[in-house]
Amino acid sequence: MREEEVERLRGVVRDCVSKHLYASAIFFADKVAAATGDVYMQAQALFLGRHYRRALHLLNSSHIVLRDLRFRYLAAKCLEELKDWNQCLTMLGDAKLDEHGNVHSQQDGTAMYLDKDGEDREINITAAICFLRGKAYEALDNRAQAREWYKAAVKADPLCYEALECLVDNYMLTCEEESDLLSSVQFGKDDGWLLSFYSCLIKKHDKEHVVEAKFRELERETCITSSSSPFSQTLKNNNDLLTCKAEYYQQCGEYQKCFELTSAILERDPFHLKCTLVHLAAALELGHSNELYILACNLVKDYPQKALSWFAVGCYYHCIKKYDQARRYFSKATGLDGAFAPAWIGTGNAFAAQEESDQAMAAYRTAARLFPGLLACHCFLLTNLVIDGLKQGFKCCCTGLCQEFIVTISLANVIYWHGIHANSQFQTCRTVFSSGKDNMPF
């Protein structure tokens, strides 16, 4: 087969992949491999066609799988899909992190960071490998190692957004750790907007004027570059950015403003799940049971295997004060995804609503242990707590929250749940947290 014919077949394979014709892609990629001996395109086509074991066998038979990072990474992705996490880590090879979070090979001690290959904006393959290693450790319940490898992925390439998303959404970092990570990342000269966006993403727990300045900075950059970049002109109304702003409103206790913003976002994109989570929290705080019921029904129908769906059902039952049912569905959410922090908080809230303080404290302690950044970022995604006589007192704890006061908060909550001298203890709680007032976003 002539070289021109081979290149034409490669183009056909790429076109089949872009049109999601994976069986055709596999067929033609097999012919390219037969003509050239290059099995990588065939393995990619098999992977996209969900033939994971066949793709893995093909890669392992190539004899260069351990010498070529592309082959090794694709083989590890196959093992990820097969849920063989230990073998996935073995395939990725031995590596270690230094004190600065840089990844090194254990074999020769040389830095594994590579220049981006291919197109100018292609993500560094080392970042992808670090991210996959983090996912494997998280699946094996080694959250400490997962956190370090996610951080390494972001440092290797700030375009690896998924790694930052895992760190932020799973509350893996404290406020200080988030700030340190962002300051250590080297952004490209054209990535100023990305730095501003990431700052908005992780700085929502800062003082009010600091956070609002970050949003204004991003919008100002949009205005400056909008004349030459159509992309920048639309960024100001981007759903992800608006969701980030809605989360900020939620944490500040501006629930009506949050609810109005998330409603507008979901009207444009009803399947934006991050926005849906914030919308649930605002609707619960405002007591919109009808909204929660409709949203929960739609989520269970569209995403029956997602923890968010059953969390929404739990929110509805919590809103109508059926706390046993709420607990049941919060528990189902944590069963589907043990890293879904809002469901742990919901479980604690449901127990607290029935004055079952020991079980409530157990749920909150579990959340504090699994999610180091949860109480620092927002102690409760749902601040609609339960017992009317205790609600304002608990809000005082949240409003007076300082990121290092987790134990003190827990003790104060026990006092409130037992209802012992609520009025006097309310004043005590306010005094305890007054020293951290300057650190509050409220």
Secondary structure, DSSP 8 states (H G I E B T S, - for coil): --HHHHHHHHHHHHHHHHTT-HHHHHHHHHHHHHHH---HHHHHHHHHTT-HHHHHHHHHTTS-TTT-HHHHHHHHHHHHHTT-HHHHHHHH--EEE-TTS-EEETTT--B------SSTT---HHHHHHHHHHHHHHHTT-HHHHHHHHHHHHHH-TT-HHHHHHHHHTT-S-HHHHHHHHHH----TT-HHHHHHHHHHH-TTS-HHHHHHHHHHHHHHHHHHTTT-HHHHHHTT-HHHHHHHHHHHHHHT-HHHHHHHHHHHHHH-TT-HHHHHHHHHHHHHHT-HHHHHHHHHHHHHH-TTSHHHHHHHHHHHHHTT-HHHHHHHHHHHHHH-TT-HHHHHHHHHHHHHTT-HHHHHHHHHHHHHH-TTHHHHHS-S----S-HHHHHHHHHHHHT--TT-HHHHHHHHHHHHHTSSHHHHHHHHHHHHHTTGGG---
